[in-house]
Amino acid sequence: MEIGKEINSKFKTPQQKAIINVRFTSNWISNLQNGFMSKFDLTMPQFNILRILRGANQAINVNTVKDRMIEKSPNTTRLMDKLIEKGLINRIRCEKDRRVVYVEISSKGQDILAEIDNSVDNNSFFTEKLNDQEAETLSNLLDKLRD
């Protein structure tokens, strides 16, 4: 549904309409993703941490994880603690400097990511609405906003 009808609003400029649409759609996507992740007892930030660690393919410094997060949060350490409690990641203290902490994804964490990757529901709301070319155009426009 068109954004003006969805929120019952008129816009002064196309730019105002676009930014409100981006924010509204971002929240809409977040709600869908949070509902999906709840099936796996994960939040989106926890999922993001798992994906970062899988992509690193080795133990990495906690600060590196924080730098790579999509949504920057002061709670990243707490999020990692919850993932450790669930057995999805492992904490490794640096032998040379005990203040430095590394984290790595566990085999259980790898398994849950594989399950999520193979899920039919994962991002289906997106792939059903946009073809590859449309998704690429959208991504390019969003990149342009941040340039």
VOBA-234394 format. One record per residue: residue number from 1; z, x, y of N, C-alpha, C, O in turn. Coordinates in nm, 3 decimals. Layout:
BEGIN
(NUM; (Z; X; Y); (Z; X; Y); (Z; X; Y); (Z; X; Y))
...
***
This chain:
BEGIN
(1; (0.000; 0.084; -0.118); (0.000; 0.000; 0.000); (0.000; 0.089; 0.125); (0.064; 0.194; 0.127))
(2; (-0.071; 0.046; 0.225); (-0.081; 0.119; 0.350); (0.059; 0.132; 0.414); (0.137; 0.037; 0.411))
(3; (0.089; 0.249; 0.470); (0.225; 0.281; 0.517); (0.275; 0.183; 0.623); (0.392; 0.147; 0.622))
(4; (0.189; 0.139; 0.713); (0.232; 0.045; 0.816); (0.282; -0.086; 0.756); (0.380; -0.144; 0.803))
(5; (0.214; -0.133; 0.652); (0.256; -0.255; 0.584); (0.380; -0.230; 0.499); (0.470; -0.314; 0.491))
(6; (0.385; -0.113; 0.435); (0.497; -0.079; 0.346); (0.630; -0.081; 0.421); (0.730; -0.130; 0.369))
(7; (0.630; -0.027; 0.543); (0.757; -0.020; 0.618); (0.757; -0.116; 0.738); (0.849; -0.113; 0.819))
(8; (0.654; -0.199; 0.747); (0.644; -0.299; 0.854); (0.659; -0.234; 0.992); (0.749; -0.266; 1.069))
(9; (0.566; -0.141; 1.019); (0.575; -0.065; 1.143); (0.436; -0.036; 1.198); (0.338; -0.032; 1.123))
(10; (0.429; -0.016; 1.329); (0.306; 0.027; 1.395); (0.332; 0.168; 1.448); (0.446; 0.206; 1.474))
(11; (0.225; 0.244; 1.464); (0.239; 0.384; 1.503); (0.165; 0.410; 1.633); (0.060; 0.352; 1.659))
(12; (0.221; 0.499; 1.714); (0.161; 0.532; 1.843); (0.036; 0.618; 1.828); (-0.060; 0.604; 1.903))
(13; (0.040; 0.709; 1.728); (-0.073; 0.800; 1.708); (-0.099; 0.817; 1.558); (-0.011; 0.791; 1.476))
(14; (-0.220; 0.859; 1.522); (-0.247; 0.889; 1.381); (-0.156; 1.000; 1.327); (-0.121; 1.000; 1.209))
(15; (-0.120; 1.094; 1.414); (-0.031; 1.203; 1.372); (0.108; 1.150; 1.338); (0.168; 1.192; 1.239))
(16; (0.159; 1.058; 1.420); (0.289; 0.998; 1.391); (0.283; 0.923; 1.258); (0.374; 0.933; 1.176))
(17; (0.177; 0.848; 1.238); (0.159; 0.774; 1.113); (0.155; 0.871; 0.995); (0.216; 0.844; 0.891))
(18; (0.084; 0.981; 1.010); (0.071; 1.078; 0.901); (0.205; 1.141; 0.865); (0.238; 1.153; 0.747))
(19; (0.283; 1.181; 0.965); (0.410; 1.248; 0.935); (0.509; 1.151; 0.871); (0.583; 1.188; 0.781))
(20; (0.510; 1.028; 0.918); (0.598; 0.928; 0.857); (0.551; 0.900; 0.714); (0.633; 0.881; 0.624))
(21; (0.421; 0.896; 0.694); (0.366; 0.874; 0.560); (0.404; 0.988; 0.466); (0.439; 0.964; 0.351))
(22; (0.395; 1.112; 0.514); (0.433; 1.228; 0.433); (0.580; 1.219; 0.393); (0.615; 1.240; 0.277))
(23; (0.666; 1.188; 0.489); (0.810; 1.178; 0.461); (0.841; 1.064; 0.365); (0.919; 1.080; 0.271))
(24; (0.782; 0.948; 0.389); (0.803; 0.832; 0.304); (0.756; 0.861; 0.161); (0.825; 0.831; 0.064))
(25; (0.637; 0.920; 0.151); (0.581; 0.950; 0.020); (0.662; 1.058; -0.051); (0.678; 1.054; -0.173))
(26; (0.713; 1.154; 0.024); (0.799; 1.258; -0.035); (0.922; 1.195; -0.099); (0.960; 1.230; -0.211))
(27; (0.985; 1.103; -0.027); (1.102; 1.033; -0.082); (1.065; 0.949; -0.204); (1.141; 0.943; -0.300))
(28; (0.950; 0.885; -0.199); (0.903; 0.803; -0.311); (0.882; 0.890; -0.435); (0.922; 0.853; -0.546))
(29; (0.818; 1.006; -0.416); (0.796; 1.099; -0.528); (0.930; 1.150; -0.580); (0.951; 1.158; -0.702))
(30; (1.021; 1.185; -0.491); (1.153; 1.233; -0.532); (1.225; 1.131; -0.619); (1.285; 1.166; -0.720))
(31; (1.220; 1.005; -0.579); (1.285; 0.901; -0.658); (1.224; 0.889; -0.797); (1.296; 0.874; -0.895))
(32; (1.091; 0.896; -0.806); (1.026; 0.891; -0.937); (1.065; 1.012; -1.022); (1.097; 0.997; -1.140))
(33; (1.061; 1.130; -0.963); (1.094; 1.251; -1.037); (1.241; 1.253; -1.080); (1.273; 1.295; -1.191))
(34; (1.330; 1.209; -0.992); (1.472; 1.205; -1.028); (1.496; 1.110; -1.146); (1.575; 1.140; -1.235))
(35; (1.428; 0.997; -1.145); (1.439; 0.904; -1.257); (1.389; 0.966; -1.386); (1.449; 0.949; -1.491))
(36; (1.278; 1.036; -1.377); (1.222; 1.104; -1.495); (1.317; 1.212; -1.546); (1.342; 1.220; -1.666))
(37; (1.369; 1.295; -1.456); (1.456; 1.406; -1.496); (1.589; 1.358; -1.553); (1.651; 1.428; -1.633))
(38; (1.632; 1.241; -1.511); (1.760; 1.190; -1.562); (1.754; 1.167; -1.713); (1.857; 1.169; -1.780))
(39; (1.634; 1.144; -1.767); (1.618; 1.130; -1.913); (1.656; 1.259; -1.986); (1.691; 1.257; -2.104))
(40; (1.650; 1.370; -1.915); (1.681; 1.501; -1.972); (1.814; 1.555; -1.921); (1.847; 1.671; -1.944))
(41; (1.890; 1.471; -1.851); (2.019; 1.509; -1.793); (2.003; 1.628; -1.699); (2.085; 1.720; -1.699))
(42; (1.896; 1.623; -1.617); (1.869; 1.728; -1.519); (1.844; 1.665; -1.383); (1.801; 1.550; -1.373))
(43; (1.871; 1.744; -1.279); (1.829; 1.707; -1.145); (1.702; 1.787; -1.113); (1.670; 1.883; -1.184))
(44; (1.631; 1.748; -1.010); (1.511; 1.823; -0.973); (1.543; 1.968; -0.935); (1.469; 2.058; -0.975))
(45; (1.650; 1.995; -0.859); (1.682; 2.136; -0.831); (1.714; 2.216; -0.958); (1.678; 2.333; -0.968))
(46; (1.782; 2.154; -1.055); (1.809; 2.223; -1.181); (1.678; 2.252; -1.256); (1.660; 2.361; -1.311))
(47; (1.589; 2.155; -1.256); (1.458; 2.173; -1.318); (1.384; 2.287; -1.250); (1.321; 2.369; -1.316))
(48; (1.391; 2.291; -1.118); (1.326; 2.398; -1.042); (1.380; 2.535; -1.082); (1.303; 2.630; -1.098))
(49; (1.511; 2.545; -1.099); (1.572; 2.672; -1.141); (1.520; 2.712; -1.279); (1.485; 2.828; -1.301))
(50; (1.515; 2.617; -1.370); (1.464; 2.646; -1.505); (1.319; 2.695; -1.500); (1.282; 2.790; -1.570))
(51; (1.238; 2.630; -1.419); (1.097; 2.671; -1.408); (1.084; 2.811; -1.347); (1.000; 2.890; -1.390))
(52; (1.167; 2.841; -1.248); (1.166; 2.974; -1.187); (1.200; 3.080; -1.291); (1.134; 3.184; -1.300))
(53; (1.304; 3.052; -1.370); (1.347; 3.149; -1.471); (1.244; 3.164; -1.583); (1.221; 3.275; -1.633))
(54; (1.181; 3.053; -1.622); (1.076; 3.063; -1.723); (0.960; 3.147; -1.670); (0.906; 3.232; -1.742))
(55; (0.923; 3.124; -1.546); (0.812; 3.198; -1.486); (0.841; 3.346; -1.469); (0.750; 3.429; -1.476))
(56; (0.967; 3.380; -1.445); (1.006; 3.519; -1.428); (0.994; 3.596; -1.560); (0.966; 3.716; -1.561))
(57; (1.015; 3.525; -1.669); (1.001; 3.584; -1.802); (1.097; 3.700; -1.827); (1.073; 3.784; -1.914))
(58; (1.204; 3.705; -1.749); (1.309; 3.807; -1.764); (1.429; 3.765; -1.681); (1.419; 3.673; -1.599))
(59; (1.540; 3.829; -1.700); (1.658; 3.801; -1.618); (1.629; 3.847; -1.475); (1.575; 3.955; -1.452))
(60; (1.666; 3.760; -1.379); (1.646; 3.795; -1.239); (1.773; 3.770; -1.160); (1.860; 3.693; -1.202))
(61; (1.782; 3.835; -1.047); (1.897; 3.825; -0.957); (1.910; 3.681; -0.906); (1.810; 3.614; -0.880))
(62; (2.033; 3.635; -0.893); (2.060; 3.499; -0.843); (1.996; 3.479; -0.706); (1.944; 3.371; -0.677))
(63; (1.999; 3.580; -0.621); (1.940; 3.567; -0.488); (1.788; 3.548; -0.494); (1.730; 3.481; -0.408))
(64; (1.724; 3.606; -0.593); (1.581; 3.587; -0.612); (1.552; 3.441; -0.647); (1.455; 3.383; -0.599))
(65; (1.636; 3.384; -0.731); (1.621; 3.242; -0.765); (1.634; 3.158; -0.638); (1.554; 3.068; -0.615))
(66; (1.735; 3.186; -0.558); (1.757; 3.111; -0.433); (1.635; 3.120; -0.342); (1.596; 3.021; -0.281))
(67; (1.576; 3.239; -0.332); (1.459; 3.258; -0.246); (1.338; 3.180; -0.294); (1.254; 3.139; -0.212))
(68; (1.327; 3.158; -0.424); (1.210; 3.091; -0.481); (1.225; 2.939; -0.492); (1.131; 2.869; -0.531))
(69; (1.342; 2.888; -0.459); (1.367; 2.744; -0.470); (1.276; 2.665; -0.376); (1.251; 2.707; -0.263))
(70; (1.227; 2.552; -0.423); (1.146; 2.464; -0.339); (1.233; 2.403; -0.230); (1.197; 2.405; -0.112))
(71; (1.348; 2.350; -0.269); (1.444; 2.294; -0.174); (1.560; 2.393; -0.162); (1.640; 2.407; -0.254))
(72; (1.567; 2.460; -0.048); (1.675; 2.557; -0.027); (1.808; 2.483; -0.021); (1.820; 2.380; 0.046))
(73; (1.907; 2.537; -0.090); (2.036; 2.469; -0.097); (2.149; 2.571; -0.105); (2.136; 2.672; -0.174))
(74; (2.259; 2.545; -0.034); (2.374; 2.634; -0.046); (2.445; 2.613; -0.181); (2.536; 2.690; -0.215))
(75; (2.406; 2.512; -0.255); (2.470; 2.479; -0.383); (2.401; 2.542; -0.504); (2.430; 2.503; -0.617))
(76; (2.313; 2.636; -0.483); (2.235; 2.692; -0.594); (2.326; 2.753; -0.700); (2.300; 2.737; -0.819))
(77; (2.431; 2.821; -0.660); (2.522; 2.881; -0.758); (2.590; 2.773; -0.841); (2.604; 2.787; -0.962))
(78; (2.631; 2.665; -0.777); (2.692; 2.554; -0.851); (2.592; 2.490; -0.947); (2.628; 2.454; -1.059))
(79; (2.467; 2.477; -0.903); (2.363; 2.422; -0.991); (2.345; 2.511; -1.114); (2.328; 2.462; -1.225))
(80; (2.348; 2.642; -1.092); (2.334; 2.736; -1.203); (2.454; 2.727; -1.296); (2.439; 2.736; -1.418))
(81; (2.574; 2.710; -1.239); (2.693; 2.695; -1.323); (2.679; 2.575; -1.417); (2.718; 2.583; -1.534))
(82; (2.624; 2.466; -1.366); (2.604; 2.346; -1.451); (2.503; 2.375; -1.561); (2.519; 2.329; -1.674))
(83; (2.398; 2.449; -1.528); (2.298; 2.484; -1.629); (2.358; 2.578; -1.735); (2.320; 2.571; -1.852))
(84; (2.448; 2.664; -1.694); (2.518; 2.752; -1.789); (2.604; 2.667; -1.882); (2.605; 2.688; -2.003))
(85; (2.678; 2.571; -1.824); (2.762; 2.482; -1.904); (2.681; 2.405; -2.007); (2.729; 2.379; -2.118))
(86; (2.558; 2.369; -1.972); (2.471; 2.295; -2.063); (2.401; 2.386; -2.164); (2.333; 2.339; -2.255))
(87; (2.420; 2.517; -2.148); (2.358; 2.613; -2.239); (2.210; 2.637; -2.212); (2.138; 2.686; -2.298))
(88; (2.165; 2.603; -2.090); (2.023; 2.615; -2.058); (1.985; 2.748; -1.995); (1.870; 2.790; -1.999))
(89; (2.084; 2.815; -1.935); (2.062; 2.950; -1.882); (2.182; 3.037; -1.916); (2.289; 2.987; -1.951))
(90; (2.161; 3.168; -1.906); (2.266; 3.266; -1.933); (2.291; 3.349; -1.808); (2.197; 3.383; -1.735))
(91; (2.417; 3.381; -1.784); (2.455; 3.467; -1.671); (2.480; 3.607; -1.727); (2.544; 3.624; -1.831))
(92; (2.429; 3.706; -1.655); (2.445; 3.846; -1.697); (2.496; 3.925; -1.576); (2.432; 3.927; -1.471))
(93; (2.610; 3.989; -1.592); (2.664; 4.072; -1.484); (2.599; 4.210; -1.489); (2.576; 4.265; -1.597))
(94; (2.570; 4.263; -1.373); (2.513; 4.397; -1.362); (2.619; 4.500; -1.402); (2.732; 4.494; -1.353))
(95; (2.584; 4.592; -1.487); (2.678; 4.694; -1.533); (2.716; 4.791; -1.420); (2.830; 4.836; -1.413))
(96; (2.621; 4.822; -1.332); (2.645; 4.919; -1.226); (2.720; 4.860; -1.106); (2.796; 4.930; -1.039))
(97; (2.698; 4.731; -1.080); (2.760; 4.665; -0.966); (2.801; 4.524; -1.007); (2.715; 4.436; -1.017))
(98; (2.928; 4.502; -1.031); (2.978; 4.375; -1.083); (2.955; 4.258; -0.986); (2.964; 4.142; -1.026))
(99; (2.925; 4.289; -0.860); (2.897; 4.182; -0.764); (2.758; 4.122; -0.784); (2.732; 4.010; -0.741))
(100; (2.671; 4.197; -0.849); (2.534; 4.151; -0.873); (2.531; 4.071; -1.003); (2.581; 4.115; -1.106))
(101; (2.470; 3.953; -0.994); (2.461; 3.864; -1.110); (2.314; 3.831; -1.137); (2.238; 3.800; -1.045))
(102; (2.277; 3.839; -1.263); (2.143; 3.801; -1.307); (2.153; 3.674; -1.390); (2.257; 3.645; -1.449))
(103; (2.045; 3.599; -1.394); (2.037; 3.481; -1.479); (1.905; 3.484; -1.554); (1.805; 3.537; -1.506))
(104; (1.908; 3.425; -1.672); (1.786; 3.412; -1.752); (1.788; 3.278; -1.823); (1.895; 3.222; -1.848))
(105; (1.672; 3.227; -1.855); (1.664; 3.100; -1.926); (1.697; 3.124; -2.073); (1.656; 3.225; -2.131))
(106; (1.770; 3.033; -2.132); (1.806; 3.043; -2.274); (1.697; 2.977; -2.359); (1.606; 2.913; -2.305))
(107; (1.705; 2.994; -2.489); (1.607; 2.928; -2.577); (1.620; 2.776; -2.567); (1.520; 2.705; -2.576))
(108; (1.742; 2.726; -2.548); (1.762; 2.582; -2.528); (1.695; 2.536; -2.398); (1.637; 2.428; -2.393))
(109; (1.703; 2.618; -2.294); (1.636; 2.587; -2.168); (1.484; 2.587; -2.185); (1.415; 2.502; -2.129))
(110; (1.433; 2.684; -2.262); (1.289; 2.688; -2.292); (1.246; 2.562; -2.365); (1.140; 2.505; -2.337))
(111; (1.330; 2.519; -2.460); (1.297; 2.400; -2.539); (1.291; 2.274; -2.453); (1.201; 2.192; -2.470))
(112; (1.386; 2.260; -2.362); (1.387; 2.139; -2.279); (1.268; 2.139; -2.183); (1.211; 2.033; -2.155))
(113; (1.229; 2.257; -2.133); (1.110; 2.263; -2.047); (0.984; 2.229; -2.127); (0.894; 2.161; -2.075))
(114; (0.976; 2.274; -2.250); (0.861; 2.240; -2.335); (0.856; 2.089; -2.358); (0.749; 2.029; -2.357))
(115; (0.971; 2.029; -2.379); (0.978; 1.885; -2.400); (0.932; 1.811; -2.273); (0.859; 1.712; -2.281))
(116; (0.975; 1.859; -2.158); (0.933; 1.798; -2.031); (0.783; 1.817; -2.011); (0.713; 1.722; -1.973))
(117; (0.733; 1.937; -2.036); (0.590; 1.965; -2.020); (0.504; 1.874; -2.108); (0.396; 1.832; -2.067))
(118; (0.553; 1.844; -2.226); (0.476; 1.764; -2.322); (0.495; 1.614; -2.304); (0.431; 1.534; -2.373))
(119; (0.583; 1.575; -2.214); (0.610; 1.434; -2.193); (0.492; 1.365; -2.126); (0.436; 1.417; -2.029))
(120; (0.455; 1.250; -2.177); (0.345; 1.172; -2.121); (0.377; 1.126; -1.980); (0.288; 1.117; -1.896))
(121; (0.504; 1.099; -1.953); (0.545; 1.046; -1.822); (0.543; 1.150; -1.711); (0.539; 1.114; -1.593))
(122; (0.548; 1.277; -1.747); (0.561; 1.382; -1.646); (0.443; 1.382; -1.550); (0.331; 1.418; -1.588))
(123; (0.467; 1.342; -1.427); (0.368; 1.338; -1.319); (0.253; 1.242; -1.345); (0.151; 1.250; -1.276))
(124; (0.265; 1.151; -1.440); (0.155; 1.057; -1.466); (0.129; 0.968; -1.346); (0.015; 0.926; -1.323))
(125; (0.234; 0.939; -1.268); (0.215; 0.858; -1.148); (0.115; 0.925; -1.054); (0.042; 0.857; -0.982))
(126; (0.112; 1.056; -1.056); (0.026; 1.133; -0.966); (-0.115; 1.142; -1.022); (-0.213; 1.117; -0.950))
(127; (-0.127; 1.177; -1.150); (-0.259; 1.196; -1.210); (-0.335; 1.066; -1.226); (-0.458; 1.066; -1.235))
(128; (-0.264; 0.954; -1.231); (-0.332; 0.824; -1.240); (-0.390; 0.782; -1.106); (-0.483; 0.701; -1.102))
(129; (-0.338; 0.834; -0.997); (-0.379; 0.791; -0.863); (-0.484; 0.885; -0.801); (-0.572; 0.839; -0.728))
(130; (-0.475; 1.015; -0.829); (-0.565; 1.112; -0.767); (-0.638; 1.193; -0.874); (-0.577; 1.238; -0.971))
(131; (-0.768; 1.210; -0.855); (-0.841; 1.299; -0.945); (-0.818; 1.444; -0.900); (-0.751; 1.467; -0.799))
(132; (-0.872; 1.539; -0.972); (-0.848; 1.681; -0.941); (-0.894; 1.718; -0.800); (-0.823; 1.789; -0.728))
(133; (-1.011; 1.669; -0.761); (-1.063; 1.703; -0.628); (-0.975; 1.643; -0.518); (-0.949; 1.709; -0.418))
(134; (-0.930; 1.519; -0.535); (-0.844; 1.456; -0.435); (-0.709; 1.528; -0.426); (-0.656; 1.548; -0.317))
(135; (-0.655; 1.568; -0.540); (-0.528; 1.641; -0.540); (-0.543; 1.776; -0.470); (-0.454; 1.818; -0.396))
(136; (-0.655; 1.842; -0.491); (-0.681; 1.970; -0.425); (-0.696; 1.951; -0.274); (-0.645; 2.032; -0.197))
(137; (-0.765; 1.845; -0.232); (-0.780; 1.815; -0.089); (-0.644; 1.788; -0.025); (-0.614; 1.840; 0.082))
(138; (-0.563; 1.707; -0.092); (-0.429; 1.678; -0.041); (-0.348; 1.807; -0.028); (-0.283; 1.829; 0.074))
(139; (-0.352; 1.890; -0.129); (-0.278; 2.016; -0.126); (-0.326; 2.104; -0.012); (-0.244; 2.165; 0.058))
(140; (-0.456; 2.111; 0.009); (-0.511; 2.192; 0.119); (-0.468; 2.139; 0.254); (-0.436; 2.217; 0.344))
(141; (-0.466; 2.007; 0.270); (-0.421; 1.949; 0.398); (-0.274; 1.978; 0.423); (-0.235; 2.006; 0.536))
(142; (-0.191; 1.970; 0.319); (-0.050; 2.001; 0.336); (-0.029; 2.148; 0.369); (0.056; 2.183; 0.451))
(143; (-0.109; 2.236; 0.305); (-0.103; 2.378; 0.338); (-0.139; 2.400; 0.485); (-0.077; 2.480; 0.554))
(144; (-0.241; 2.328; 0.531); (-0.286; 2.341; 0.670); (-0.175; 2.303; 0.768); (-0.162; 2.365; 0.874))
(145; (-0.096; 2.201; 0.733); (0.015; 2.162; 0.819); (0.116; 2.276; 0.838); (0.174; 2.291; 0.945))
(146; (0.136; 2.353; 0.733); (0.237; 2.460; 0.738); (0.183; 2.590; 0.796); (0.261; 2.681; 0.824))
(147; (0.055; 2.602; 0.815); (-0.003; 2.727; 0.869); (0.031; 2.746; 1.014); (-0.009; 2.845; 1.075))
***
